[in-house]
């Protein structure tokens, strides 16, 4: 997604990219966690753009176990390819994230990992929040289902 800015603010342009699905996630609370999600058959490729706020984005390589972290702010975009499970932690309240997804959703092959079993992710979230009890997280994401 292309970010265009001037004295009035920001304009986001998704220049002719064709997606199977588009999502916008609103996150009211600071330290909201969503993840660690991935899908097989069909695989999904996600283009994620922060529309408002700031996130700590996590990519977990399903083959190697490597964790990558990115601090993304307004207008920053990242592409999540099929070899990664993905999740993020909001760093400020009222964060809005846009997803463009290639590959249709399949509930039979959609999966989640239990995020706190991945040391690199758990440690970073614990340091960032100061206390894991401050996390806003769904039961589904908490249990990895």
C-alpha positions in Angstrom: 0.0 0.0 0.0 1.3 3.4 -0.9 1.2 6.3 1.6 0.8 9.8 0.4 1.1 12.6 2.8 0.7 16.4 2.8 -0.3 19.2 5.2 -3.9 17.7 5.4 -2.8 14.2 6.6 -2.4 10.8 5.0 -3.9 9.1 2.0 -3.5 5.4 1.5 -3.5 4.0 -2.1 -3.8 0.3 -2.8 -2.9 0.6 -6.4 -4.8 -2.0 -8.3 -3.8 -4.9 -6.1 -6.4 -7.7 -6.2 -7.1 -9.4 -2.9 -9.4 -12.3 -2.0 -10.3 -10.6 1.3 -9.8 -7.3 3.0 -10.0 -6.7 6.7 -9.7 -3.8 9.0 -8.9 -4.5 12.7 -9.6 -1.9 15.3 -7.9 -2.3 18.6 -9.1 0.0 21.4 -6.6 -0.9 24.1 -2.8 -0.6 24.3 -1.2 -4.0 24.6 -3.8 -5.8 22.5 -2.4 -9.0 21.1 -3.6 -10.8 18.0 -1.9 -14.0 16.7 -0.1 -16.3 16.0 -2.1 -17.2 12.9 -1.4 -19.0 9.6 -3.2 -21.1 7.0 -2.4 -23.9 4.6 -4.3 -25.1 1.6 -4.7 -22.5 0.3 -1.8 -20.7 1.7 -2.4 -17.0 2.4 -0.2 -14.0 1.7 -1.1 -11.0 3.8 -0.2 -7.3 3.2 -0.6 -5.5 6.4 -0.6 -1.7 6.8 -0.9 0.3 10.0 -3.6 3.0 9.4 -3.5 4.5 12.9 -1.3 3.8 15.9 1.8 1.6 16.3 2.4 -2.1 16.6 5.1 -4.6 17.4 4.7 -7.1 14.6 5.9 -10.8 14.9 6.7 -13.3 12.2 7.4 -16.8 13.2 9.0 -19.1 10.6 7.1 -22.3 10.7 10.1 -24.3 9.3 13.1 -22.8 11.2 11.5 -21.4 14.3 13.1 -18.0 13.7 11.2 -15.0 15.1 11.3 -11.7 13.4 10.1 -8.5 15.0 9.2 -5.2 13.4 8.0 -1.9 14.9 5.4 -0.5 12.5 3.9 2.9 12.7 1.3 4.8 10.6 1.7 4.0 6.9 4.2 1.2 7.5 3.5 -2.0 5.5 4.7 -5.6 5.8 4.1 -8.6 3.7 3.5 -11.9 5.5 4.3 -14.9 3.2 3.1 -18.5 3.6 6.1 -19.7 5.6 5.2 -17.5 8.6 2.7 -17.5 11.4 1.8 -13.9 12.2 0.8 -11.8 15.2 1.1 -8.3 16.6 0.9 -6.3 19.8 -0.5 -2.8 19.8 1.8 -0.2 21.5 -0.8 2.6 21.7 -4.6 2.7 22.1 -6.9 3.1 19.1 -4.7 1.3 16.7 -6.1 0.4 13.3 -4.6 -2.3 11.0 -5.5 -3.0 7.4 -5.1 -6.4 5.9 -5.2 -7.3 2.2 -5.2 -11.1 1.9 -4.4 -13.3 -1.1 -5.8 -16.8 -0.7 -9.4 -17.5 0.4 -10.0 -18.3 4.1 -10.4 -22.0 4.8 -11.6 -22.8 8.4 -10.3 -26.4 8.0 -6.7 -25.4 7.5 -6.6 -22.1 9.5 -4.4 -22.6 12.5 -3.0 -20.7 15.5 0.1 -21.2 17.6 0.1 -20.7 21.4 2.1 -17.5 21.4 3.6 -17.8 24.9 5.2 -21.1 24.0 7.5 -19.2 21.6 10.2 -17.8 23.8 11.3 -14.9 21.6 7.7 -13.6 21.4 6.8 -14.2 25.0 9.9 -12.5 26.3 9.4 -9.5 24.1 5.8 -9.1 25.0 6.6 -9.5 28.7 9.3 -6.8 28.5 7.1 -4.5 26.4 4.0 -4.7 28.6 5.8 -5.0 31.9 3.3 -7.7 33.0 1.6 -10.3 30.9 -1.6 -9.7 32.9 -1.9 -6.4 31.1 -2.5 -8.1 27.8 -5.9 -7.8 26.0 -6.2 -11.1 24.1 -9.0 -13.3 22.9 -9.5 -16.8 24.4 -9.0 -18.2 21.0 -5.6 -16.6 20.6 -4.7 -17.4 24.3 -5.3 -21.1 23.6 -4.0 -21.2 20.1 -7.3 -22.4 18.6 
